[in-house]
Amino acid sequence: MRLGINLGYWGAGMDGDNLAVAQEADRLGYDVCWAAEAYGSDAPTVLAWVAAQTERIDVGSAILQIPARQPAMTAMTAATLDSLSGGRFRLGLGVSGPQVSEGWYGVKFDKPLARTREYVEIVRRAMTRERLSYQGEHWTLPLPDGPGKAIKLTVHPEREHIPLYIAAIGPKNLEQTGEIADGALLIFPSADHLEDTAIRHIRAGREKAGKTLEGFDVCPTLPLALGADGDVGALADMFRPYTALYVGGMGSRKQNFYNQLARRMGYEKEAAEIQDKYLSGDKAGAAAAVPQELIDSTTLLGSVERIADRMRAYAAAGVTTLTLAPAGFTLDERVAALRAGTEALEHAGLA
């Protein structure tokens, strides 16, 4: 099992620390460094900056938001980043959510699966450097009855095939991801529930495409907090606001993918309570309502030995790249957590 690191969002006053963490991950032999975007920092600028100041580690978008860019622009960005990084770019895509898609980008959040399928087809077709034409429900290239003509990408990517990942949570999206992508970006993954909540759906998609899970990258992100095993409860408390935000406040009451995931993991009553409190403005109450078991099962907490045991469970569940989000209030604490990740991997016999 490989290790990755997720640096999250930028622009919060810790950009220098984030770069230092990326450089340490590069030195330690981490496989990939992901950066995110929502409605603040964009991912491509950050990834170019990180790639320019690292040597071996891949850089990946987790995610580039589909409503933010036309698919041909995404192909241009991917080809450019792959060329500039010397073949170290991974393209992660996702539809975001209805609030961001419609509120920030002005793009209707409808038929997300069909839009994602067409988007991936266009991106891949553009990166073949053949003249681009496409007729679909959501995109038509070139536009008919106008001056547009089929043109081709002029930038040469470093590689013929840039790995393409999709951020997926729901069963149908996971199945489609298995069918059309090279990897899946997962969030709030529990090793005990991963087969039912993700792997079986990805497998079904691979089978639909006439493939197996061989070579497909199952890539969940887990926060990591280093400490004594006796302090796991306190370590879990660090992530209560984070979990409450996603389970309670992401999306709308009717369309919150993270809330639905928590319900599929057996937290039906708790997920409803977290959402009710969060949407009523009681964020502290929502955080307090998050079960410690839910946090502990979707993070890596405690000693190196305890984290190593959890890593074995994730590897057995089918994870191929375990992406860590090292927690800490200082750079030294985050670097220590990063180093603990490699130590735990070795201790688990998975390096």
Secondary structure, 3 states (H helix, E strand, C coil): CEEEEECCCCCCCCHHHHHHHHHHHHHHCCCEEEECCCCCCCHHHHHHHHHHCCCCCEEEECCEEHHHCCHHHHHHHHHHHHHHCCCCEEEEEECCCHHHHHHCCCCCCCCHHHHHHHHHHHHHHHHCCCCCCEECCCCEECCCCCCCCCCCCCCCCCCCCCCEEEECCCHHHHHHHHHHCCEEEEECCCCCCHHHHHHHHHHHHHHHCCCCCCCCEEEEEEEEEECCHHHHHHHHHCCHHHHHHHHHHCCCCCCCHHHHHHHHCCCHHHHHHHHHHHHCCCHHHHHHCCCHHHHHHCCEEECHHHHHHHHHHHHHHCCCEEEEEECCCCHHHHHHHHHHHHHHHHHCCCC
